[in-house]
């Protein structure tokens, strides 16, 4: 009898909607070549950590480029040629270039700096709750999970909050092609949107050069490396684009997925209300179980061996974070939410090693405050009857609910 992995692919919508049985099958192999995808896949936590630590063999450079799997439409290629040339930066770079960029950007995202933003973040969250607190129900994605991070990142960049819809659109359009489940027509729309994003941000960067502000765009413009060199325009656009995605889409998905977990586990929802000191563990458990970034890729630079498999140079590896986060060898009862789990903080939802997400502290703070204030100001969160289908946006890379209708008491 053919196995689940042989009969089905991660690229199938049904598998994306409910990947957990598929991930269990992946755990039986741990590391293997996927004939459907034409690449190796890693689902084993320990093996994945070793791969992520070894950038000399397993490279991030051009790793997220999917053109080898599906050629972009000619109109997309034309728009890309007319746009600023993409630069390998942060998630798509390795040392020494990655080290240079990370050193220049780390400051605003350190724990101390993120803590200073707490009152502002809480104000944004409370404003969202004020909008629906008198209704006894809300749509958790559009009314809560989206506006929180998109407003925070607008404030950080120094953009007027009226640009929030544009920021959300640019973020979505930046990452949707990477998910590999997109029509040609939609791909063209995304390419046009990215060109518009580049034009807008270039204007904003030029404004900061002429009139510096206390914001992240000014920090990017004024940054200088050890040789006194600034970022190029391509680097500044690449950094800003990645910050939009990392500071927006993934946090939205983490908040919405966390609310779903709270409702599906009412005993632990009640326990969190009684013992809010466990909130950080819950945040990490939400990231572990929902894994807003389901997986990313690496390119193999030299012939090597992984978990007993010969892996030729030039191969691609999908690091399936979401599967590793449910590896029973690392996490007992891995499919269960456990707000007393002692090692929840080791989840790899933010990656690991030098490529650990730059905005992890910010995302964790937003999620922490969102869940804290929501539980403080409501009681008995439940699914609104007959209102949810729990459908996710199609993507091989991200996992995010389209809608989540929630009822509550006050």
FIBAGU-815338 format. One record per residue (C-alpha): residue number from 1; residue in one letter; x, y, z. Coordinates in steps of 0.02 Angstrom, whole numbers. Example, Ala and Ser with C-alpha at 12.3 -4.5 7.8 and 13.67 -1.06 7.14 Angstrom:
! FIBAGU-815338
{1 A {615 -225 390}}
{2 S {684 -53 357}}
//
This chain:
! FIBAGU-815338
{1 X {0 0 0}}
{2 X {66 172 -48}}
{3 X {107 286 97}}
{4 X {30 456 130}}
{5 X {193 539 74}}
{6 X {192 442 -89}}
{7 X {10 476 -132}}
{8 X {1 659 -82}}
{9 X {103 819 -86}}
{10 X {126 969 26}}
{11 X {69 1072 -124}}
{12 X {-109 1003 -112}}
{13 X {-242 1116 -36}}
{14 X {-316 976 71}}
{15 X {-146 937 145}}
{16 X {-115 1121 181}}
{17 X {-282 1137 270}}
{18 X {-247 992 386}}
{19 X {-62 947 377}}
{20 X {-46 859 545}}
{21 X {-67 677 484}}
{22 X {53 718 342}}
{23 X {179 787 467}}
{24 X {163 628 571}}
{25 X {208 528 416}}
{26 X {354 645 386}}
{27 X {419 611 561}}
{28 X {432 426 521}}
{29 X {563 471 390}}
{30 X {635 627 471}}
{31 X {739 674 319}}
{32 X {699 614 143}}
{33 X {687 660 -41}}
{34 X {512 715 -93}}
{35 X {475 658 -270}}
{36 X {326 776 -284}}
{37 X {427 931 -244}}
{38 X {593 877 -318}}
{39 X {688 921 -160}}
{40 X {739 852 8}}
{41 X {627 884 157}}
{42 X {678 892 340}}
{43 X {549 862 477}}
{44 X {666 804 616}}
{45 X {698 937 749}}
{46 X {877 888 791}}
{47 X {932 867 610}}
{48 X {851 1033 565}}
{49 X {945 1126 700}}
{50 X {1109 1056 634}}
{51 X {1066 1111 457}}
{52 X {1019 1286 514}}
{53 X {1184 1305 607}}
{54 X {1291 1258 456}}
{55 X {1278 1399 330}}
{56 X {1443 1347 251}}
{57 X {1356 1194 175}}
{58 X {1172 1239 185}}
{59 X {1156 1413 110}}
{60 X {1017 1541 118}}
{61 X {1079 1635 -36}}
{62 X {943 1627 -169}}
{63 X {862 1489 -66}}
{64 X {688 1566 -69}}
{65 X {688 1590 -258}}
{66 X {555 1472 -329}}
{67 X {586 1501 -514}}
{68 X {669 1330 -526}}
{69 X {503 1250 -478}}
{70 X {390 1361 -582}}
{71 X {443 1490 -712}}
{72 X {364 1660 -681}}
{73 X {248 1727 -816}}
{74 X {335 1838 -943}}
{75 X {241 1991 -878}}
{76 X {312 1959 -704}}
{77 X {488 1947 -774}}
{78 X {460 2111 -868}}
{79 X {399 2199 -711}}
{80 X {546 2130 -613}}
{81 X {667 2198 -744}}
{82 X {585 2369 -729}}
{83 X {593 2365 -539}}
{84 X {743 2383 -424}}
{85 X {847 2226 -437}}
{86 X {816 2108 -289}}
{87 X {960 2096 -166}}
{88 X {1002 1943 -63}}
{89 X {982 2010 113}}
{90 X {939 1942 287}}
{91 X {836 1784 256}}
{92 X {919 1759 86}}
{93 X {1100 1794 132}}
{94 X {1246 1712 223}}
{95 X {1399 1778 315}}
{96 X {1491 1890 296}}
{97 X {1355 1994 211}}
{98 X {1221 1932 329}}
{99 X {1331 1975 479}}
{100 X {1357 2152 413}}
{101 X {1172 2186 386}}
{102 X {1115 2103 547}}
{103 X {1239 2205 649}}
{104 X {1171 2366 577}}
{105 X {989 2320 607}}
{106 X {991 2228 774}}
{107 X {983 2383 884}}
{108 X {801 2434 861}}
{109 X {743 2254 887}}
{110 X {833 2212 1048}}
{111 X {726 2168 1198}}
{112 X {763 2334 1283}}
{113 X {701 2434 1135}}
{114 X {547 2327 1109}}
{115 X {501 2347 1293}}
{116 X {496 2535 1267}}
{117 X {360 2507 1137}}
{118 X {247 2413 1258}}
{119 X {132 2560 1304}}
{120 X {110 2602 1120}}
{121 X {73 2420 1075}}
{122 X {-52 2404 1217}}
{123 X {-139 2564 1161}}
{124 X {-157 2494 984}}
{125 X {-228 2331 1051}}
{126 X {-349 2416 1169}}
{127 X {-411 2525 1026}}
{128 X {-450 2367 927}}
{129 X {-543 2291 1074}}
{130 X {-639 2454 1102}}
{131 X {-707 2434 926}}
{132 X {-798 2271 964}}
{133 X {-810 2256 1154}}
{134 X {-993 2310 1154}}
{135 X {-1044 2185 1019}}
{136 X {-1011 2020 1108}}
{137 X {-929 1954 950}}
{138 X {-790 1998 827}}
{139 X {-701 1933 673}}
{140 X {-530 1899 746}}
{141 X {-427 1916 587}}
{142 X {-490 2080 512}}
{143 X {-537 2166 676}}
{144 X {-391 2111 785}}
{145 X {-250 2007 711}}
{146 X {-222 2116 557}}
{147 X {-233 2294 626}}
{148 X {-117 2263 774}}
{149 X {45 2219 683}}
{150 X {10 2326 530}}
{151 X {-13 2480 641}}
{152 X {141 2438 744}}
{153 X {252 2419 591}}
{154 X {182 2581 515}}
{155 X {228 2673 675}}
{156 X {401 2595 680}}
{157 X {440 2640 500}}
{158 X {375 2816 529}}
{159 X {231 2801 406}}
{160 X {61 2879 435}}
{161 X {-66 2751 496}}
{162 X {-175 2792 346}}
{163 X {-51 2688 245}}
{164 X {-96 2532 345}}
{165 X {-202 2455 204}}
{166 X {-58 2481 82}}
{167 X {67 2404 203}}
{168 X {-45 2253 223}}
{169 X {-64 2235 35}}
{170 X {122 2253 1}}
{171 X {161 2126 135}}
{172 X {37 1999 65}}
{173 X {97 2027 -112}}
{174 X {279 2006 -62}}
{175 X {255 1835 13}}
{176 X {112 1756 -85}}
{177 X {217 1702 -235}}
{178 X {337 1612 -117}}
{179 X {193 1502 -60}}
{180 X {191 1422 -235}}
{181 X {2 1410 -241}}
{182 X {-40 1561 -346}}
{183 X {-115 1590 -518}}
{184 X {-16 1678 -654}}
{185 X {-140 1823 -650}}
{186 X {-117 1845 -463}}
{187 X {73 1832 -482}}
{188 X {68 1977 -604}}
{189 X {-38 2079 -482}}
{190 X {92 2046 -346}}
{191 X {235 2101 -459}}
{192 X {145 2264 -499}}
{193 X {112 2292 -315}}
{194 X {296 2266 -270}}
{195 X {347 2393 -402}}
{196 X {226 2518 -322}}
{197 X {297 2477 -150}}
{198 X {474 2512 -212}}
{199 X {423 2680 -284}}
{200 X {335 2732 -124}}
{201 X {473 2676 -5}}
{202 X {607 2756 -115}}
{203 X {517 2923 -95}}
{204 X {505 2897 93}}
{205 X {690 2853 106}}
{206 X {735 3011 10}}
{207 X {628 3112 129}}
{208 X {723 3039 278}}
{209 X {889 3086 197}}
{210 X {830 3266 182}}
{211 X {737 3271 348}}
{212 X {787 3133 472}}
{213 X {654 3072 595}}
{214 X {651 2961 749}}
{215 X {597 2807 651}}
{216 X {658 2645 575}}
{217 X {671 2713 397}}
{218 X {790 2848 459}}
{219 X {891 2714 551}}
{220 X {906 2617 388}}
{221 X {957 2773 290}}
{222 X {1087 2828 418}}
{223 X {1163 2656 455}}
{224 X {1348 2639 414}}
{225 X {1454 2482 419}}
{226 X {1631 2467 488}}
{227 X {1699 2540 325}}
{228 X {1581 2687 336}}
{229 X {1474 2625 193}}
{230 X {1284 2650 192}}
{231 X {1157 2526 127}}
{232 X {1125 2531 -60}}
{233 X {950 2574 -119}}
{234 X {923 2391 -164}}
{235 X {973 2339 11}}
{236 X {861 2469 92}}
{237 X {712 2412 -12}}
{238 X {749 2229 25}}
{239 X {764 2263 211}}
{240 X {602 2362 216}}
{241 X {509 2230 116}}
{242 X {566 2090 232}}
{243 X {522 2194 385}}
{244 X {346 2218 316}}
{245 X {321 2031 297}}
{246 X {406 1980 459}}
{247 X {320 2118 557}}
{248 X {148 2093 484}}
{249 X {89 1933 401}}
{250 X {170 1809 520}}
{251 X {114 1903 676}}
{252 X {-64 1914 608}}
{253 X {-65 1726 581}}
{254 X {9 1694 753}}
{255 X {-123 1799 841}}
{256 X {-269 1721 746}}
{257 X {-202 1545 768}}
{258 X {-174 1577 953}}
{259 X {-354 1634 978}}
{260 X {-414 1475 894}}
{261 X {-307 1373 1013}}
{262 X {-377 1466 1164}}
{263 X {-554 1425 1110}}
{264 X {-513 1243 1070}}
{265 X {-435 1223 1243}}
{266 X {-556 1309 1364}}
{267 X {-473 1231 1516}}
{268 X {-309 1315 1472}}
{269 X {-399 1476 1425}}
{270 X {-468 1477 1602}}
{271 X {-298 1433 1675}}
{272 X {-217 1579 1585}}
{273 X {-347 1696 1658}}
{274 X {-305 1631 1832}}
{275 X {-117 1624 1803}}
{276 X {-62 1755 1674}}
{277 X {120 1718 1717}}
{278 X {105 1572 1596}}
{279 X {67 1688 1450}}
{280 X {242 1682 1375}}
{281 X {234 1493 1371}}
{282 X {66 1503 1285}}
{283 X {138 1621 1154}}
{284 X {277 1496 1118}}
{285 X {153 1353 1115}}
{286 X {46 1448 989}}
{287 X {200 1476 882}}
{288 X {247 1293 899}}
{289 X {76 1221 858}}
{290 X {22 1343 723}}
{291 X {195 1391 654}}
{292 X {144 1545 552}}
{293 X {298 1509 444}}
{294 X {275 1326 402}}
{295 X {445 1309 319}}
{296 X {585 1388 218}}
{297 X {723 1324 106}}
{298 X {911 1299 96}}
{299 X {1028 1268 -52}}
{300 X {1164 1136 -30}}
{301 X {1336 1204 -80}}
{302 X {1436 1043 -80}}
{303 X {1407 856 -83}}
{304 X {1364 804 93}}
{305 X {1271 677 199}}
{306 X {1119 713 305}}
{307 X {1043 582 419}}
{308 X {1118 442 315}}
{309 X {1063 516 147}}
{310 X {1184 571 12}}
{311 X {1138 749 -34}}
{312 X {1222 816 -192}}
{313 X {1282 995 -211}}
{314 X {1146 1103 -289}}
{315 X {1005 1012 -201}}
{316 X {869 1108 -111}}
{317 X {806 1066 61}}
{318 X {639 1119 133}}
{319 X {656 1144 320}}
{320 X {479 1108 377}}
{321 X {475 1207 540}}
{322 X {295 1160 576}}
{323 X {337 974 571}}
{324 X {492 995 679}}
{325 X {386 1091 805}}
{326 X {280 934 825}}
{327 X {424 811 835}}
{328 X {380 692 976}}
{329 X {563 660 1013}}
{330 X {578 842 1066}}
{331 X {403 879 1130}}
{332 X {303 746 1226}}
{333 X {122 742 1169}}
{334 X {172 859 1029}}
{335 X {-2 893 960}}
{336 X {-68 953 1128}}
{337 X {-69 1132 1191}}
{338 X {20 1135 1359}}
{339 X {47 1304 1442}}
{340 X {160 1221 1571}}
{341 X {275 1144 1439}}
{342 X {453 1172 1500}}
{343 X {536 1183 1329}}
{344 X {405 1277 1229}}
{345 X {530 1416 1201}}
{346 X {639 1302 1094}}
{347 X {512 1303 952}}
{348 X {587 1347 783}}
{349 X {443 1453 719}}
{350 X {564 1599 711}}
{351 X {703 1495 635}}
{352 X {865 1468 730}}
{353 X {1049 1513 731}}
{354 X {1108 1669 642}}
{355 X {947 1674 541}}
{356 X {835 1680 693}}
{357 X {701 1807 646}}
{358 X {758 1987 671}}
{359 X {584 2037 727}}
{360 X {554 1891 845}}
{361 X {555 1999 1002}}
{362 X {430 2119 924}}
{363 X {314 1981 864}}
{364 X {319 1893 1032}}
{365 X {281 2056 1123}}
{366 X {132 2094 1010}}
{367 X {62 1919 1033}}
{368 X {92 1924 1221}}
{369 X {1 2089 1243}}
{370 X {-138 2043 1120}}
{371 X {-183 1883 1214}}
{372 X {-159 1965 1385}}
{373 X {-275 2111 1351}}
{374 X {-403 2005 1260}}
{375 X {-417 1887 1408}}
{376 X {-420 2032 1532}}
{377 X {-562 2122 1444}}
{378 X {-670 1974 1395}}
{379 X {-724 1807 1465}}
{380 X {-778 1642 1390}}
{381 X {-707 1658 1216}}
{382 X {-799 1536 1101}}
{383 X {-825 1508 916}}
{384 X {-975 1602 849}}
{385 X {-1105 1468 807}}
{386 X {-1119 1417 624}}
{387 X {-999 1554 569}}
{388 X {-831 1469 545}}
{389 X {-760 1355 411}}
{390 X {-579 1372 475}}
{391 X {-509 1390 300}}
{392 X {-329 1449 281}}
{393 X {-245 1550 144}}
{394 X {-166 1428 19}}
{395 X {23 1428 41}}
{396 X {163 1304 62}}
{397 X {260 1429 166}}
{398 X {136 1520 279}}
{399 X {-14 1462 379}}
{400 X {-149 1589 415}}
{401 X {-336 1587 440}}
{402 X {-444 1685 319}}
{403 X {-575 1721 453}}
{404 X {-613 1675 633}}
{405 X {-780 1727 706}}
{406 X {-776 1734 896}}
{407 X {-909 1763 1029}}
{408 X {-871 1818 1207}}
{409 X {-941 1883 1370}}
{410 X {-883 2033 1470}}
//
